[in-house]
Amino acid sequence: MNPFNEENYPFLKTMHPAKVKIMSDFIDTVSGKPAAQALPALISAKNQLSSLGLSFSREETELLLDALSDSLSPEQKAKLDAMKGLLAAV
């Protein structure tokens, strides 16, 4: 289940609709999948936003990764934490 909705995150009501859709699609894409698939999916989402002249804020990126980590095993969470360091450089 995608936890990324207006009920859980009221600020989505004021966010650009394309950004909300891309963020939600990202969560749907990586939910329940290995952490290794998260980085390519996140880069793809960032590229989609860029093509629209939009970008994720650092806080939005952290939120996506935090939402993703809810369904991961401890080992996958450790891999995701390692990827967060890489994302800071992207």
N, C-alpha and C positions, 0 to 999 in steps of 0.2 A: 504494500500500500504506500502510495506517495504521500509523505507527511507534509509536503511543500504545498500548502494551501492557505487561503486567506484566514481560515479559522485559527490555524497555528501561527501564522505570520501576517498580522493585520497590515503591515506596511506594504504588502503586495498590492493592495487596493490603489496605491498611488504610484506604483512603478509602471514603467513603459510596458504595454501589453506584450510586445515582442520579447522583451527581456524575461518577463514572467514565463512565457511559453517555452523559451529556450532553457531556462533554469529547470522548469518542471520536466521537460523532455529529458534533460540530463539525468535527473533523479530516476525517472522511469527506465532509462537505458542502462544505468549501472546498478540499480537495485538488485541485490542478491547475487551479483557477479563478483569475480575476484577483483581485488584492489588494483591489480595490474591493468585492468581494462578502464579504470577510472581516469587515468592521465590522458590517454588519447581522446576519450569522450569529452573531458574538460577542455582540452585544446580545441577540439572541434566546435564546442559550444562558444568558446571565446572567439574563434574565427567567424562563426555565424554572426555574433554580435558586432564584431569589427566591420563586417560587410554592410551592416546597417548603421554604422557610425556610433555604435554603443559599446560599452565595456562593463565588465564586472568590477565593482569596487573590491578592495581587499576584504572588506567585511562580508560582501556577498559570496566571494569565493570561499571564505572560511565557513560560512553558513552552509554552503553546498557540501563541503567536505564533512562538516559535522553531521549533517543529515544523512549523508552516505555512510558514515562510520557506525550509525546506529544498528545497521544490519550485518556488520562484519564480525568475523571471529577475532579473538585477540591477536592472532598472527597477522590477519589481514589489516587490522587497525594499526599494527606496528608498521606495516608496509605503507599504509596511507600516510602515517605521520612522517615517514621518510620522504614520501612524494611531496608533502607540503613544503619541505625545504627547497625542492626543485621548482615548485610553482612560484616561489618568491622571486626566482630569477627569470621567469617567463614574462 
